[in-house]
Amino acid sequence: MKNKIALSVLLSLFCGAVLADSGDLKVSVAGVRGSEGSVRIAVYRDEKTFGKEKKAVTVREAIARGGDVGITIRSLPAGRYAIFAYHDRNANRKFDRTLGLVDAEGQGLSNNPERSAEHNFDSAAFDFAGGDVAQIHIELDYCHSGPDEEKSLARSVKCWATLAD
């Protein structure tokens, strides 16, 4: 009986410590073009898994609407994270690229690095302290013109060139 009580006390202390170091993270994804599909965010804690959505700490989505879309991650443990956000226009739950090279959907990273900058975990990483509610703002960037405009070959080539740098 004493062991069960001691175990219960230890578990309570551990859970209390874990909850004290967690908090809500509000992610505002700006620049969403149109209301097709959804806006998805994938949260990563490790550079080795960064960009591999199936290995993300968590993935959340919200119905797309033009402008800003908010997504809240509740009880996220304190730590260092990077977020990849994208407008999943066709709702296939993956980030699409034309010919495997040029972004076919709007995308963005936490810290909003320049398109010509290296897009990796370190460029998007931020420290989350937990506790209070924190906010992150991510701007989407689209390689192609808006949904009602004709796709521009020049814009696509420019996007591909900045990715190749």
N, CA and C of each residue as an Amber inpcrd file, in Angstrom:
protein
   495
   0.8240000  -1.1940000   0.0000000   0.0000000   0.0000000   0.0000000
   0.8720000   1.2620000   0.0000000   1.9690000   1.2300000   0.7910000
   2.8640000   2.3830000   0.8440000   3.4710000   2.6610000  -0.5300000
   3.7950000   1.5910000  -1.2760000   4.3730000   1.7650000  -2.6110000
   3.3890000   2.4420000  -3.5610000   2.1100000   2.0920000  -3.4640000
   1.0980000   2.6950000  -4.3300000   0.9320000   4.1770000  -4.0110000
   0.9630000   4.5050000  -2.7240000   0.8290000   5.9100000  -2.3320000
   2.0510000   6.6940000  -2.8150000   3.2490000   6.1350000  -2.6070000
   4.4790000   6.8080000  -3.0440000   4.4680000   6.9930000  -4.5550000
   4.0320000   5.9810000  -5.2920000   3.9640000   6.0760000  -6.7470000
   2.9690000   7.1510000  -7.1640000   1.8290000   7.2140000  -6.4980000
   0.8240000   8.2360000  -6.8090000   1.3710000   9.6340000  -6.5640000
   2.0940000   9.8120000  -5.4690000   2.6660000  11.1190000  -5.1550000
   3.7050000  11.5030000  -6.2070000   4.5680000  10.5620000  -6.5740000
   5.5890000  10.8400000  -7.5940000   4.9630000  11.1890000  -8.9430000
   3.9500000  10.4370000  -9.3360000   3.2750000  10.7230000 -10.6030000
   2.6110000  12.0930000 -10.5730000   1.9990000  12.4470000  -9.4520000
   1.3610000  13.7620000  -9.3260000   2.3890000  14.8690000  -9.4460000
   3.5320000  14.7070000  -8.7830000   4.5870000  15.7150000  -8.8610000
   5.1230000  15.8360000 -10.2840000   5.3600000  14.6950000 -10.9280000
   5.8790000  14.6920000 -12.2970000   4.8950000  15.3600000 -13.2450000
   3.6180000  14.9700000 -13.1680000   2.6100000  15.5460000 -14.0650000
   2.4630000  17.0390000 -13.8160000   2.5180000  17.4520000 -12.5680000
   2.4320000  18.8720000 -12.2480000   3.5900000  19.6410000 -12.8380000
   4.7940000  19.0740000 -12.7750000   5.9750000  19.7280000 -13.3370000
   5.8680000  19.8250000 -14.8520000   5.3750000  18.7680000 -15.4880000
   5.2300000  18.7720000 -16.9450000   4.2040000  19.8170000 -17.3630000
   3.0610000  19.8710000 -16.6680000   2.0240000  20.8290000 -17.0270000
   2.4750000  22.2640000 -16.7740000   3.2900000  22.4840000 -15.7580000
   3.7690000  23.8260000 -15.4580000   4.6910000  24.3320000 -16.5630000
   5.3700000  23.4450000 -17.2720000   6.2820000  23.8290000 -18.3400000
   5.6320000  23.7260000 -19.7170000   4.3210000  23.6960000 -19.7610000
   3.6320000  23.6700000 -21.0420000   2.7090000  24.8720000 -21.1170000
   2.2610000  25.1520000 -22.3010000   1.3630000  26.2860000 -22.4920000
   0.7350000  26.2280000 -23.8650000  -0.0790000  27.2100000 -24.1560000
  -0.7510000  27.2760000 -25.4430000   0.0510000  28.1540000 -26.3990000
   0.1430000  27.7190000 -27.6370000   0.8170000  28.4840000 -28.6750000
  -0.2080000  28.8340000 -29.7440000  -0.4350000  30.1180000 -29.9380000
  -1.3610000  30.5820000 -30.9650000  -0.5590000  30.9310000 -32.2080000
  -0.8980000  30.2700000 -33.3100000  -0.2020000  30.4830000 -34.5740000
  -1.1390000  31.2290000 -35.5140000  -0.7060000  32.3840000 -35.9800000
  -1.4630000  33.1630000 -36.9450000  -0.7870000  32.9960000 -38.3010000
  -1.5150000  32.4230000 -39.2480000  -0.9860000  32.2160000 -40.5970000
  -1.6150000  33.2830000 -41.4910000  -0.7890000  34.1920000 -42.0010000
  -1.2740000  35.3400000 -42.7680000  -1.0200000  35.1720000 -44.2560000
  -1.8350000  35.8640000 -45.0430000  -1.6450000  35.8730000 -46.4910000
  -2.2750000  34.6940000 -47.1990000  -3.2680000  34.0650000 -46.5700000
  -3.9420000  32.9200000 -47.1940000  -4.7670000  33.4460000 -48.3710000
  -4.5630000  32.8450000 -49.5330000  -5.2740000  33.2570000 -50.7440000
  -6.4410000  32.3130000 -50.9970000  -7.6100000  32.7560000 -50.7190000
  -8.7970000  31.9800000 -51.0360000  -9.2500000  31.0810000 -49.8950000
 -10.3640000  30.4120000 -50.1580000 -10.9700000  29.5780000 -49.1270000
 -11.0420000  28.1020000 -49.5290000 -10.2220000  27.7170000 -50.4820000
 -10.1920000  26.3090000 -50.8770000  -9.3410000  25.5330000 -49.8830000
  -9.7660000  24.3250000 -49.5520000  -8.9550000  23.4250000 -48.7380000
  -8.7730000  23.8810000 -47.3110000  -7.5560000  23.7010000 -46.8070000
  -7.2620000  24.0190000 -45.4100000  -5.8740000  24.6410000 -45.2830000
  -5.6150000  25.1630000 -44.0980000  -4.2840000  25.6400000 -43.7460000
  -3.7440000  24.6410000 -42.7390000  -2.5590000  24.1210000 -42.9970000
  -1.9590000  23.1150000 -42.1190000  -0.6590000  23.6560000 -41.5380000
  -0.4150000  23.2870000 -40.2900000   0.8700000  23.6050000 -39.6640000
   1.4400000  22.3170000 -39.0850000   2.7310000  22.1510000 -39.2410000
   3.4440000  21.0100000 -38.6660000   4.5150000  21.5830000 -37.7470000
   4.5400000  21.0860000 -36.5110000   5.4630000  21.5800000 -35.4990000
   6.5640000  20.5460000 -35.2990000   7.8080000  21.0030000 -35.3950000
   8.9720000  20.1140000 -35.2870000   9.8520000  20.5220000 -34.1140000
  10.5070000  19.5300000 -33.5300000  11.4100000  19.7890000 -32.4190000
  12.8380000  19.3630000 -32.7460000  13.0510000  18.8340000 -33.9330000
  14.3310000  18.2320000 -34.2680000  14.6600000  18.4940000 -35.7320000
  15.8820000  18.9010000 -36.0090000  16.2790000  19.1580000 -37.3970000
  16.2680000  17.8940000 -38.2530000  16.4220000  16.7310000 -37.6380000
  16.4380000  15.4820000 -38.3980000  15.0630000  15.1320000 -38.9520000
  14.0110000  15.5650000 -38.2680000  12.6570000  15.2520000 -38.7180000
  11.9860000  16.4330000 -39.4090000  12.6520000  17.5880000 -39.4150000
  12.0610000  18.8020000 -39.9750000  11.6530000  18.5840000 -41.4300000
  10.4280000  18.9260000 -41.7430000   9.9070000  18.7770000 -43.1020000
   9.2770000  17.4300000 -43.3820000   9.3520000  16.5190000 -42.4410000
   8.7330000  15.1980000 -42.5940000   7.4800000  15.1920000 -41.7210000
   6.3590000  15.5390000 -42.3410000   5.1310000  15.7660000 -41.5850000
   4.7240000  14.5950000 -40.7090000   4.9720000  13.3850000 -41.1520000
   4.6010000  12.2110000 -40.3510000   5.4190000  12.1220000 -39.0670000
   6.5460000  12.8320000 -39.0010000   7.4000000  12.7960000 -37.8150000
   7.3150000  14.0830000 -36.9950000   6.3540000  14.9410000 -37.3150000
   6.1730000  16.1940000 -36.5850000   5.6740000  15.9030000 -35.1700000
   5.9670000  16.8160000 -34.2530000   5.4730000  16.7190000 -32.8820000
   3.9540000  16.7480000 -32.9010000   3.4110000  17.6500000 -33.6990000
   1.9660000  17.7340000 -33.8850000   1.6800000  18.3990000 -35.2200000
   0.5440000  18.0630000 -35.7880000   0.0650000  18.6800000 -37.0240000
  -1.3590000  19.1490000 -36.7440000  -1.6380000  20.3770000 -37.1130000
  -2.9780000  20.9300000 -36.9240000  -3.4220000  21.5480000 -38.2410000
  -4.7490000  21.6320000 -38.4140000  -5.2630000  22.2860000 -39.6060000
  -6.5480000  23.0280000 -39.2820000  -6.8270000  24.0150000 -40.1070000
  -8.0470000  24.8040000 -39.9840000  -8.5810000  25.0530000 -41.3860000
  -9.8540000  25.2970000 -41.4710000 -10.4680000  25.5950000 -42.7620000
  -9.8630000  26.8830000 -43.3070000  -9.4860000  26.8520000 -44.5700000
  -8.8650000  28.0250000 -45.2020000  -9.9120000  29.1190000 -45.4210000
  -9.4600000  30.3350000 -45.2730000 -10.2570000  31.5060000 -45.6300000
  -9.2560000  32.6090000 -45.9730000  -9.6010000  33.4230000 -46.9070000
  -8.6830000  34.4720000 -47.3330000  -8.2560000  35.3620000 -46.1860000
  -6.9740000  35.7170000 -46.1560000  -6.4440000  36.5760000 -45.1060000
  -5.6980000  35.7790000 -44.0560000  -6.0690000  35.9620000 -42.7930000
  -5.3960000  35.2870000 -41.6790000  -6.2150000  34.1140000 -41.1630000
  -5.5220000  33.0520000 -40.7990000  -6.1470000  31.8760000 -40.1940000
  -5.3990000  31.5960000 -38.8970000  -6.1450000  31.4320000 -37.8120000
  -5.5350000  31.1550000 -36.5230000  -5.6730000  29.6910000 -36.1270000
  -4.6080000  29.1410000 -35.5720000  -4.5930000  27.7590000 -35.0880000
  -3.9160000  27.7670000 -33.7200000  -4.5490000  27.1540000 -32.7370000
  -3.9750000  27.1010000 -31.3930000  -3.5340000  25.6850000 -31.0650000
  -2.3260000  25.5820000 -30.5430000  -1.7980000  24.3010000 -30.0690000
  -1.8530000  24.3700000 -28.5470000  -2.6270000  23.5190000 -27.9560000
  -2.8200000  23.5350000 -26.5080000  -1.8180000  22.6250000 -25.8050000
  -1.3780000  23.0450000 -24.6320000  -0.4930000  22.2560000 -23.7530000
   0.7780000  21.7890000 -24.4440000   1.3940000  22.6680000 -25.1960000
   2.6650000  22.3520000 -25.8520000   3.7780000  22.4600000 -24.8060000
   4.5750000  21.4130000 -24.6320000   5.6820000  21.4780000 -23.6640000
   6.7120000  22.5360000 -24.0670000   7.3500000  23.1250000 -23.0760000
   8.4090000  24.0950000 -23.3460000   9.5130000  23.4300000 -24.1560000
  10.1550000  24.1980000 -25.0210000  11.2480000  23.6540000 -25.8180000
  11.5380000  24.5150000 -27.0280000  12.4130000  24.0240000 -27.8690000
  12.7970000  24.7000000 -29.1120000  12.0360000  24.0300000 -30.2510000
  11.3500000  24.8320000 -31.0560000  10.4910000  24.3180000 -32.1170000
  10.6980000  25.0960000 -33.4070000  10.2400000  24.5130000 -34.5100000
  10.1480000  25.1780000 -35.8030000   8.8200000  24.7530000 -36.4210000
   8.1620000  25.6830000 -37.0990000   6.8470000  25.3960000 -37.6800000
   6.8950000  25.6080000 -39.1870000   6.3300000  24.6440000 -39.9090000
   6.1170000  24.7590000 -41.3470000   4.6140000  24.8710000 -41.5520000
   4.1790000  25.9190000 -42.2400000   2.7560000  26.1340000 -42.5180000
   2.5420000  26.1280000 -44.0250000   1.3860000  25.6240000 -44.4450000
   1.0720000  25.6880000 -45.8660000  -0.4290000  25.6960000 -46.1110000
  -0.8030000  26.2430000 -47.2600000  -2.1970000  26.2850000 -47.6870000
  -2.4450000  25.0620000 -48.5600000  -3.0830000  24.0810000 -47.9830000
  -3.3710000  22.8190000 -48.6730000  -4.6400000  23.0030000 -49.5120000
  -4.4830000  23.6730000 -50.6410000  -5.6320000  24.0390000 -51.4810000
  -6.4770000  22.8410000 -51.9060000  -5.8460000  21.7510000 -52.2500000
  -6.5970000  20.5950000 -52.7500000  -6.9430000  19.5930000 -51.6440000
  -6.6540000  19.9410000 -50.4010000  -7.0260000  19.1410000 -49.2230000
  -6.5310000  17.6920000 -49.2970000  -5.3370000  17.4920000 -49.8440000
  -4.7880000  16.1390000 -49.9060000  -3.8470000  15.8450000 -48.7410000
  -3.7250000  16.8010000 -47.8150000  -2.9140000  16.6750000 -46.6010000
  -1.4250000  16.4830000 -46.8770000  -0.9590000  17.1040000 -47.9490000
   0.4770000  17.1220000 -48.2080000   0.8050000  18.3930000 -48.9780000
   2.0620000  18.8370000 -48.8390000   2.5150000  20.0300000 -49.5300000
   2.9130000  19.6470000 -50.9440000   2.2410000  20.2460000 -51.9130000
   2.4590000  19.8840000 -53.3160000   3.4740000  20.7960000 -53.9880000
   4.2490000  20.1990000 -54.8830000   5.2130000  20.9260000 -55.7140000
   4.9840000  20.5320000 -57.1680000   5.1400000  21.4890000 -58.0540000
   5.0350000  21.2250000 -59.4800000   6.3530000  20.6230000 -59.9440000
   6.2910000  19.4900000 -60.5960000   7.4690000  18.7580000 -61.0700000
   8.4490000  18.4560000 -59.9360000   7.9510000  18.4640000 -58.7090000
   8.7910000  18.1650000 -57.5550000   9.7480000  19.2810000 -57.1780000
   9.6570000  20.4400000 -57.8650000  10.6080000  21.5310000 -57.6390000
   9.9730000  22.8260000 -57.1520000   8.9360000  23.2660000 -57.8360000
   8.3490000  24.5750000 -57.5640000   7.1290000  24.4080000 -56.6700000
   7.0660000  25.2240000 -55.6170000   5.9350000  25.1670000 -54.6990000
   4.6340000  25.4120000 -55.4590000   3.6910000  24.4940000 -55.3120000
   2.3860000  24.6400000 -55.9570000   1.3670000  25.2400000 -55.0010000
   1.7270000  25.3260000 -53.7240000   0.8250000  25.8670000 -52.7090000
   1.6060000  26.8770000 -51.8660000   0.8960000  27.7970000 -51.2540000
   1.5390000  28.7800000 -50.3970000   2.1660000  28.1100000 -49.1920000
   3.3290000  28.5990000 -48.7780000   4.0270000  28.0100000 -47.6330000
   4.7440000  29.0910000 -46.8440000   5.0530000  28.7760000 -45.5930000
   5.7950000  29.7020000 -44.7590000   6.3930000  28.9930000 -43.5620000
   7.3620000  29.6360000 -42.9320000   8.0350000  29.0870000 -41.7620000
   7.9560000  30.0610000 -40.6010000   8.0350000  29.5340000 -39.3980000
   8.1720000  30.4050000 -38.2410000   9.4420000  31.2240000 -38.4340000
   9.4770000  32.4100000 -37.9120000  10.5460000  33.4060000 -38.0820000
  10.5180000  34.0700000 -39.4590000   9.6920000  33.5810000 -40.3710000
   9.5320000  34.1810000 -41.7020000  10.8550000  34.4960000 -42.3950000
  11.7370000  33.4910000 -42.5750000  13.0020000  33.7620000 -43.2730000
  12.7420000  34.1510000 -44.7300000  13.6330000  34.9460000 -45.2930000
  13.5260000  35.3280000 -46.7010000  13.5210000  34.0740000 -47.5660000
  12.8300000  34.1410000 -48.6930000  12.7710000  32.9860000 -49.5950000
  14.1670000  32.5850000 -50.0530000  15.0490000  33.5400000 -50.2300000
  16.3960000  33.2200000 -50.7040000  17.2740000  32.6360000 -49.5950000
  16.8290000  32.7690000 -48.3340000  17.5980000  32.2070000 -47.2180000
  17.4110000  30.6970000 -47.1670000  18.3230000  30.0450000 -46.4810000
  18.2130000  28.5940000 -46.3360000  17.0070000  28.2600000 -45.4630000
  16.1660000  27.3930000 -45.9580000  14.9670000  26.9920000 -45.2260000
  15.2470000  25.6710000 -44.5190000  15.5720000  25.7740000 -43.2580000
  15.8530000  24.5790000 -42.4720000  15.3760000  24.8080000 -41.0370000
  15.5860000  23.8300000 -40.1910000  15.1320000  23.9150000 -38.8050000
  15.7060000  25.1450000 -38.1140000  16.9890000  25.3850000 -38.2690000
  17.6290000  26.5030000 -37.5700000  17.0710000  27.8610000 -37.9920000
  16.7560000  28.0270000 -39.2660000  16.2380000  29.3290000 -39.7190000
  14.8180000  29.5820000 -39.2100000  14.1100000  28.5310000 -38.8490000
  12.7310000  28.6690000 -38.3860000  12.5840000  28.4540000 -36.8810000
  13.6370000  28.0390000 -36.2070000  13.5390000  27.6430000 -34.7970000
  13.2970000  28.8250000 -33.8640000  12.5140000  28.5750000 -32.8340000
  12.2350000  29.5620000 -31.7940000  12.1050000  28.8210000 -30.4660000
  12.3250000  29.5380000 -29.3820000  12.2060000  28.9570000 -28.0500000
  10.8280000  29.2480000 -27.4900000  10.1690000  28.2160000 -27.0030000
   8.8450000  28.3300000 -26.3930000   8.9970000  28.0160000 -24.9130000
   8.6900000  28.9880000 -24.0590000   8.9030000  28.8370000 -22.6230000
   7.7650000  28.1270000 -21.9150000   6.6200000  27.9840000 -22.5790000
   5.4710000  27.3930000 -21.8980000   4.8470000  28.4190000 -20.9770000
   4.0450000  27.9530000 -20.0390000   3.4050000  28.8690000 -19.0970000
   2.3050000  29.6640000 -19.7510000   2.5500000  30.9440000 -19.9650000
   1.5440000  31.8130000 -20.5660000   1.3210000  31.4740000 -22.0340000
   0.3110000  32.0910000 -22.5970000   0.0120000  31.9080000 -24.0160000
   1.0360000  32.6920000 -24.8360000   1.5910000  32.0570000 -25.8320000
   2.5460000  32.7090000 -26.7320000   1.9430000  32.7610000 -28.1270000
   2.4500000  33.6830000 -28.9450000   1.9430000  33.8300000 -30.3010000
   3.0810000  33.8170000 -31.3150000   2.8020000  33.1940000 -32.4500000
   3.7340000  33.1480000 -33.5780000   2.9620000  33.6270000 -34.8080000
   3.6130000  34.4180000 -35.6400000   2.9970000  34.9330000 -36.8630000
   3.7950000  34.3890000 -38.0520000   3.1050000  33.7390000 -38.9810000
   3.7570000  33.1730000 -40.1670000   3.1030000  33.7520000 -41.4120000
   3.9240000  34.2840000 -42.3190000   3.4470000  34.8220000 -43.5910000
   3.5960000  33.7510000 -44.6630000   2.5120000  33.4620000 -45.3710000
   2.5960000  32.5130000 -46.4800000   3.1740000  33.2050000 -47.7090000
   3.9110000  32.4490000 -48.4890000   4.4810000  32.9230000 -49.7390000
   4.0260000  31.9540000 -50.8240000   3.5090000  32.4880000 -51.8930000
   3.0480000  31.6650000 -53.0170000   3.9760000  31.8810000 -54.2010000
   4.4380000  30.8020000 -54.8030000   5.2670000  30.9320000 -56.0090000
   4.4200000  31.3580000 -57.1990000   3.1900000  30.8900000 -57.2310000
   2.3220000  31.2150000 -58.3590000   1.4630000  32.4190000 -58.0300000
   0.8660000  32.9660000 -59.0340000  -0.0610000  34.0740000 -58.8640000
  -1.2370000  33.6140000 -58.0210000  -2.1200000  34.5260000 -57.7310000
  -3.3100000  34.2000000 -56.9470000  -4.1780000  33.1800000 -57.6430000
  -5.1460000  32.6080000 -56.9220000  -5.9710000  31.5400000 -57.4770000
  -6.8010000  31.9750000 -58.6790000  -7.1160000  33.2770000 -58.7800000
  -7.9280000  33.7570000 -59.8890000  -7.0910000  34.3010000 -61.0390000
  -5.7830000  34.2420000 -60.8780000  -4.8900000  34.7650000 -61.9070000
  -4.2390000  33.6070000 -62.6590000  -3.7890000  33.8990000 -63.8330000
  -3.0910000  32.8900000 -64.6230000  -1.7250000  32.6170000 -64.0030000
  -1.2990000  31.3700000 -63.9830000   0.0210000  31.0510000 -63.4450000
   1.0880000  31.6730000 -64.3320000   2.0490000  32.2920000 -63.7090000
   3.0830000  33.0020000 -64.4360000   4.3500000  32.1530000 -64.4910000
   4.8240000  31.8690000 -65.6880000   6.0480000  31.1070000 -65.8620000
   7.2230000  31.8770000 -65.2660000   7.2430000  33.1920000 -65.4680000
   8.3470000  33.9990000 -64.9400000   8.3900000  33.9140000 -63.4120000
   7.2400000  33.9840000 -62.7570000   7.1720000  33.8890000 -61.2890000
   7.6320000  32.5030000 -60.8330000   7.2050000  31.4640000 -61.5380000
   7.6040000  30.1010000 -61.1800000   9.1140000  29.9210000 -61.2980000
   9.6980000  30.4460000 -62.3730000  11.1430000  30.3340000 -62.5750000
  11.8700000  31.1050000 -61.4800000  11.3630000  32.2940000 -61.1520000
  11.9900000  33.1000000 -60.0960000  11.9450000  32.3390000 -58.7660000
  10.8130000  31.7310000 -58.4250000  10.7030000  30.9530000 -57.1830000
  11.6700000  29.7800000 -57.2030000  11.7340000  29.0840000 -58.3310000
  12.6310000  27.9350000 -58.4120000  14.0810000  28.3860000 -58.2630000
  14.4170000  29.5190000 -58.8780000  15.7960000  30.0180000 -58.8090000
  16.1840000  30.3670000 -57.3770000  15.2720000  30.9730000 -56.6140000
  15.6140000  31.3160000 -55.2260000  15.7310000  30.0680000 -54.3800000
  14.9950000  29.0280000 -54.7090000  15.1120000  27.7750000 -53.9650000
  16.4230000  27.0710000 -54.2970000  16.9030000  27.2450000 -55.5180000
  18.1180000  26.5630000 -55.9400000  19.3830000  27.2520000 -55.4100000
  19.2710000  28.5260000 -55.0190000  20.4460000  29.2580000 -54.5000000
  20.9870000  28.6540000 -53.2230000
